Amino acid sequence: MKILTAIGLPMVAAAILFSLAPASAQTARTYRWCLMHGGPRDMAGMVLCRFETLAQCMASRNSFADTCYINPEYTARRN
């Protein structure tokens, strides 16, 4: 029991400390390409910005009304 406590408590303390890291230390991923659904009414206007390449975005389209475009946040972070 003492061994479990000696090993377990430091691990729990480390997990708590890492989870309390400031948000600035955690970098959010910004993808280059976004997909805007323009098809059925239930998906109209829905935007997914999670594609690295234009080919990935184009492959995820459901209809010809869906549009791929460069993520404005991605270009703003590069400048």
C-alpha positions as CSV (number, residue, x, y, z in Angstrom):
1,M,0.0,0.0,0.0
2,K,2.9,2.4,0.8
3,I,4.4,1.7,-2.6
4,L,1.2,2.4,-4.4
5,T,0.9,5.7,-2.5
6,A,4.5,6.6,-3.1
7,I,4.1,6.1,-6.9
8,G,0.5,7.2,-7.3
9,L,0.5,10.5,-5.5
10,P,3.3,12.1,-7.6
11,M,1.7,10.9,-10.8
12,V,-1.7,12.5,-9.8
13,A,0.1,15.7,-8.8
14,A,1.9,15.9,-12.1
15,A,-1.3,15.3,-14.0
16,I,-3.0,18.2,-12.1
17,L,-0.1,20.5,-12.7
18,F,0.0,19.9,-16.4
19,S,-3.8,20.3,-16.7
20,L,-3.5,23.7,-15.0
21,A,-1.0,25.1,-17.6
22,P,-2.0,28.5,-19.0
23,A,-4.0,28.5,-22.2
24,S,-1.2,30.5,-23.9
25,A,1.1,27.5,-23.5
26,Q,-1.3,25.3,-25.3
27,T,-1.3,26.1,-29.0
28,A,-4.5,25.5,-30.9
29,R,-4.1,24.0,-34.3
30,T,-5.3,26.2,-37.2
31,Y,-5.9,24.3,-40.4
32,R,-5.3,25.9,-43.8
33,W,-8.6,24.9,-45.6
34,C,-12.2,25.2,-44.6
35,L,-15.3,23.5,-46.1
36,M,-18.6,25.4,-46.1
37,H,-21.7,23.2,-46.7
38,G,-24.3,24.8,-48.9
39,G,-26.4,21.8,-49.7
40,P,-29.4,20.5,-47.6
41,R,-31.1,23.0,-45.3
42,D,-30.0,21.2,-42.2
43,M,-26.3,21.7,-43.1
44,A,-26.5,25.0,-44.9
45,G,-23.8,27.4,-43.7
46,M,-22.0,24.8,-41.6
47,V,-18.2,25.4,-41.7
48,L,-15.5,22.9,-40.9
49,C,-12.0,24.2,-40.8
50,R,-10.0,21.0,-40.4
51,F,-8.2,20.2,-43.6
52,E,-4.5,20.5,-44.3
53,T,-4.8,20.3,-48.1
54,L,-7.2,21.4,-50.8
55,A,-7.5,17.7,-51.9
56,Q,-8.7,16.6,-48.4
57,C,-11.3,19.4,-48.4
58,M,-12.5,18.6,-51.9
59,A,-12.8,14.9,-51.0
60,S,-15.0,15.8,-48.1
61,R,-17.6,17.7,-50.1
62,N,-21.1,16.2,-50.3
63,S,-22.5,18.2,-53.2
64,F,-21.4,20.7,-55.8
65,A,-22.8,23.5,-53.5
66,D,-20.1,22.8,-50.9
67,T,-17.2,25.2,-51.1
68,C,-13.6,24.9,-50.0
69,Y,-11.7,28.1,-49.1
70,I,-8.6,29.2,-47.4
71,N,-9.1,29.6,-43.6
72,P,-8.8,33.4,-42.8
73,E,-7.4,32.6,-39.3
74,Y,-4.6,30.6,-41.0
75,T,-3.5,33.4,-43.2
76,A,-3.8,36.0,-40.3
77,R,-1.5,33.9,-38.2
78,R,1.1,33.6,-41.0
79,N,1.4,37.4,-41.3
